[in-house]
Amino acid sequence: MAIALIVNGTRREVQAPGDTPLLYVLRADLELSGPQFGCGLSQCGACSVLVDGKEARSCVLPLSTVAGKQITTLEGLPDRWAKQKGLSGAAASQTLHPVQQAWIDEQVPMCGFCQNGMMITAVALLEQTPSPSVEQIKTAYTSGPSPHLCRCGTYSAIVEAVQKASSLMAKAR
Amino acid sequence: MARTTSIHGATLTRRQFVKTGGTLVVGFALVGERLLARAVETATGKNSLDAALSNSWFEIHADNTILMRTGKVDFGQSTAHTAYKQLVAEELNVAYEAITSVVMGDTDRTPDGGFSAGFLEYGGQNIRKAAAYTYQALLDLAATRLRVDKSQLKVENGVVSAGGNRVTYGELVRGQQLKLTIPVQGDLTSMFGLTVTGNPPLKPTSQYTIIGKSFANTVTPSKVTAKEQWVTDVRLPNMLHARVVHPKTLGSTLVSAGTIDKAKFANAQVVVKGNLVGVVAPTEWEAIKASQAVAADTKWTEWKGLPGHTRLHTWLREKADWKSTQVSKSDKNKGDAGAALQSAATTFTASYELPYMKHAPIGPTVAVGDVRPDGTVFVHTHNQNPQALRGQIAMMLGTSVDNVVVRIYSGPGHYGRSNGGNAGAEDEAVILSKAVGRPVRVQWMRPDDLMWSTQSPAAYSNIRIGWDMDGRITAYDAEHYMPAMQDDRLVGAVIAGLPTSPPPAPEPPLPIGSTLNTIQDPWIYTHVANVAEAGYGTFQVGQKESPLAVGLRDHSMRTPGQLQQNYPRELALSEAAARAGIDPIEFRLRQTDDQRLIGVLKAVREASGWQTRTAPSPAASAAGSGAVTGQGVSAMLRSGTYWACVCHVSVVPGTGKVRVDKYTIAVDPGIVVNPLQLKRQIEGGALMGLSHALYEEVTFDEGAVTSRDWRSYPILTMADIPEIKVVILPHPEVGSYGGGSEAANALAVSAIAAAFFDATGKPARRLPLKAEYVQTVLNSGSGTR
């Protein structure tokens, strides 16, 4: 069946059974490689996307439930930031989301496989809580359907990067 | 007309000819006739590029930029992307930024093969020497061009000058076809790959300008902006998605495969090969749903050949065959430990146990196999030893390695699991692709990855320590027991009944991959006069009993083998120090004159806020609802690096909850290549070690692994992160690059267990320190199950 999605600000129509988890549609049909398959059980967070601004686990989210909703993937973060800041043209196209910039500045990823969900969660947190405490950061990554898991052990770097992103976003205000 | 020059054992041939541009192509030659035949076989394959080019390390371009190739695969250490570039830039005398691209792992586009581990100690020396040979060749060319003696040349940032004239590397190679042949030896598609030999002049460490500086990982931007090409992204034309219905247990054989209900799954298809049941479909979701339906309808034989995890160590002690495998002795053994124990003033005896642990990559293994009508095979994967995989796939199919190409992409780190060439899904993808005549992508689901991958082997050790009236150890006796650690068989091939490498046995074709339990933890307490360390090995649990020959397959995991031997040693030393009434750091200092060990112990004592006193803590308690706190220490020498670690923990006896509050580590790797990345690796290792100590144990019943998801195999979350302090002690005068990605995890487990003892006064002699076990220890005082 044909289902219309709004992905990274663009309306996209896909042909897939309504019970197909969003992750497979994003990766196969829309060729978005940010969200990763980690468990298929909503237990790790590697597949996270924003649905209407809230973090969601795309590996268990049936396509039919997100029809017409605003979906943002890792690929869409720079545009999301540009729109929020009213940037356009060349400035927008050269801008990374401050969360992505902080992830580079703090050298967060090791293998990097889980970091999609870590960055998506950071964006969701910082849009609601611009200056989170360390406890609020830890809560953001350990509540929800499951804790966000990183096997390489980048949790400390993530905390530092969220704080860095928070200050980058504050400076841009 | 070609001219040939000998350069420190390498040969440079040049032709005055050029088609386009010009590059210095660095090839290699093999030492030894047998090996040469093998190299010709592998290097002239129709699926390789030009033989010389395909085996090249560097291309120096006319614009003075450099492309670098390595057969090692960086899976998160940043080694190939930063440290190797630093090594090469240093030896070539170019700027770090001049190396603009890195080709990594692809078997048809990289030279040396071998496992991706010990990046600096082993692989780094290959590329470093290759760079050093290349530098000498460039000097040779420059001396000719500038008409001066080599000794007159000055080189800076890829520009050679002498007598007022200058020439760039790019200009030196332009207009010429050059081939530098470097001496190497080894077997490309073996576990170890090729090793660059000879002794080209290396830059003295005192002249380093690039090594020792922090550089950001150049692959990071593409990973955080979704531009990286991940193994999960590989899509080939006409490709099918597959899921494998793995056997019901580790010893079940197929009775009958389920069938596809075409009304529900119009495009899906079942493929059966031996005991391997695969389901393929054009879309991933159809493959998943159809495979679930097929799995429900597939019949397997029953099998109960495992002891179950709760009885594992009893079984290992009482039933396992430790006699068929030769006992390994440490090369540091000396004196007569038995006699010295008899005459010691005080002795301490204890036994320690470790569970099976999973590598547990965040993404399950995935690969695309593409068996083409012309007999060539392409495998797209994320793997730590692509050339060994290439050899294994060729063996499985009964074809020449010339016909097999392995392409490497970024993927989830798996910490040693594929350093013998098998990540899990590759062979299954090839088997299914061959069966259906189309490219096939096999993605293991989370339960497949936990139940069917290899794991870090369980172990137990019996330790005896004797000391004199002054607290000086007079005897150390250790017996380490561990099933075989390196099963590199392709599991899909085993299940399908196809050829693959042999399972670990007492007499293997290779030293690695046997049932031998060699001593991996170097003895560092130099004053001890009598040392007796022995390693006892055995077959993998359930493997010989399994009709599938599978059982609990093991594989090296971060700090392999050494974790299993260092944990009992260091924890026993801390317990012995308590028995001797001596502070555990002071106790260790008394046993050694190794200055690098003394250096890291003193540094960690200083940095951690260590209280110099005997354990247990004066406030230790094994009961109550309030938290008690403790400190513990551990030390290790691994891959040329000295380490000492202190953990501070708090324990709530009433609930059995253990928390690590602070992790402090001092590290002396000799030459520090990249302090920023070293620190990041250590922090990551520290957190993995906390995860080992607090949570990780593979559970299994009598037939199958029952750790199937992140609930039944929990790992550390952000809620548990401690304060982490890393003290780096560079000692460039040592002259070697010690490893940095391992050890930090292994040091955590014994330091945490020692801190638990300090906090509670009760020794916990097995891991993990989960609440139920902790409460058993606190209530009974017995540290063993």
HADDOCK unambig.tbl for C-alpha pairs under 7 A between the chains (distance, minus, plus):
assign (segid A and resid 20 and name CA) (segid B and resid 285 and name CA) 6.28 0.50 0.50
assign (segid A and resid 33 and name CA) (segid B and resid 226 and name CA) 6.17 0.50 0.50
assign (segid A and resid 33 and name CA) (segid B and resid 233 and name CA) 6.51 0.50 0.50
assign (segid A and resid 34 and name CA) (segid B and resid 226 and name CA) 4.92 0.50 0.50
assign (segid A and resid 37 and name CA) (segid B and resid 363 and name CA) 6.35 0.50 0.50
assign (segid A and resid 38 and name CA) (segid B and resid 362 and name CA) 5.56 0.50 0.50
assign (segid A and resid 38 and name CA) (segid B and resid 363 and name CA) 4.30 0.50 0.50
assign (segid A and resid 38 and name CA) (segid B and resid 364 and name CA) 6.51 0.50 0.50
assign (segid A and resid 39 and name CA) (segid B and resid 445 and name CA) 6.74 0.50 0.50
assign (segid A and resid 39 and name CA) (segid B and resid 446 and name CA) 4.95 0.50 0.50
assign (segid A and resid 43 and name CA) (segid B and resid 710 and name CA) 6.37 0.50 0.50
assign (segid A and resid 74 and name CA) (segid B and resid 225 and name CA) 6.76 0.50 0.50
assign (segid A and resid 74 and name CA) (segid B and resid 226 and name CA) 6.51 0.50 0.50
assign (segid A and resid 75 and name CA) (segid B and resid 225 and name CA) 6.40 0.50 0.50
assign (segid A and resid 75 and name CA) (segid B and resid 226 and name CA) 5.98 0.50 0.50
assign (segid A and resid 100 and name CA) (segid B and resid 224 and name CA) 5.93 0.50 0.50
assign (segid A and resid 100 and name CA) (segid B and resid 225 and name CA) 6.97 0.50 0.50
assign (segid A and resid 104 and name CA) (segid B and resid 220 and name CA) 6.28 0.50 0.50
assign (segid A and resid 104 and name CA) (segid B and resid 221 and name CA) 6.19 0.50 0.50
assign (segid A and resid 107 and name CA) (segid B and resid 216 and name CA) 6.90 0.50 0.50
assign (segid A and resid 109 and name CA) (segid B and resid 220 and name CA) 6.69 0.50 0.50
assign (segid A and resid 110 and name CA) (segid B and resid 76 and name CA) 4.01 0.50 0.50
assign (segid A and resid 110 and name CA) (segid B and resid 77 and name CA) 6.23 0.50 0.50
assign (segid A and resid 111 and name CA) (segid B and resid 75 and name CA) 5.38 0.50 0.50
assign (segid A and resid 111 and name CA) (segid B and resid 76 and name CA) 3.83 0.50 0.50
assign (segid A and resid 111 and name CA) (segid B and resid 411 and name CA) 6.78 0.50 0.50
assign (segid A and resid 111 and name CA) (segid B and resid 412 and name CA) 5.75 0.50 0.50
assign (segid A and resid 111 and name CA) (segid B and resid 413 and name CA) 5.33 0.50 0.50
assign (segid A and resid 112 and name CA) (segid B and resid 223 and name CA) 6.51 0.50 0.50
assign (segid A and resid 113 and name CA) (segid B and resid 362 and name CA) 6.94 0.50 0.50
assign (segid A and resid 113 and name CA) (segid B and resid 411 and name CA) 6.52 0.50 0.50
assign (segid A and resid 113 and name CA) (segid B and resid 412 and name CA) 5.23 0.50 0.50
assign (segid A and resid 114 and name CA) (segid B and resid 362 and name CA) 6.78 0.50 0.50
assign (segid A and resid 138 and name CA) (segid B and resid 718 and name CA) 6.01 0.50 0.50
assign (segid A and resid 138 and name CA) (segid B and resid 719 and name CA) 5.93 0.50 0.50
assign (segid A and resid 141 and name CA) (segid B and resid 718 and name CA) 6.77 0.50 0.50
assign (segid A and resid 142 and name CA) (segid B and resid 718 and name CA) 6.64 0.50 0.50
assign (segid A and resid 142 and name CA) (segid B and resid 719 and name CA) 6.57 0.50 0.50
assign (segid A and resid 147 and name CA) (segid B and resid 717 and name CA) 6.47 0.50 0.50
assign (segid A and resid 149 and name CA) (segid B and resid 717 and name CA) 6.11 0.50 0.50
assign (segid A and resid 150 and name CA) (segid B and resid 362 and name CA) 6.84 0.50 0.50
assign (segid A and resid 151 and name CA) (segid B and resid 361 and name CA) 6.46 0.50 0.50
assign (segid A and resid 151 and name CA) (segid B and resid 362 and name CA) 6.25 0.50 0.50
assign (segid A and resid 151 and name CA) (segid B and resid 688 and name CA) 6.95 0.50 0.50
assign (segid A and resid 152 and name CA) (segid B and resid 684 and name CA) 5.45 0.50 0.50
assign (segid A and resid 152 and name CA) (segid B and resid 688 and name CA) 6.95 0.50 0.50
assign (segid A and resid 153 and name CA) (segid B and resid 683 and name CA) 6.96 0.50 0.50
assign (segid A and resid 153 and name CA) (segid B and resid 684 and name CA) 4.02 0.50 0.50
assign (segid A and resid 153 and name CA) (segid B and resid 685 and name CA) 6.69 0.50 0.50
assign (segid A and resid 153 and name CA) (segid B and resid 687 and name CA) 5.14 0.50 0.50
assign (segid A and resid 153 and name CA) (segid B and resid 688 and name CA) 5.98 0.50 0.50
assign (segid A and resid 154 and name CA) (segid B and resid 684 and name CA) 5.80 0.50 0.50
assign (segid A and resid 155 and name CA) (segid B and resid 718 and name CA) 5.63 0.50 0.50
assign (segid A and resid 156 and name CA) (segid B and resid 721 and name CA) 6.92 0.50 0.50
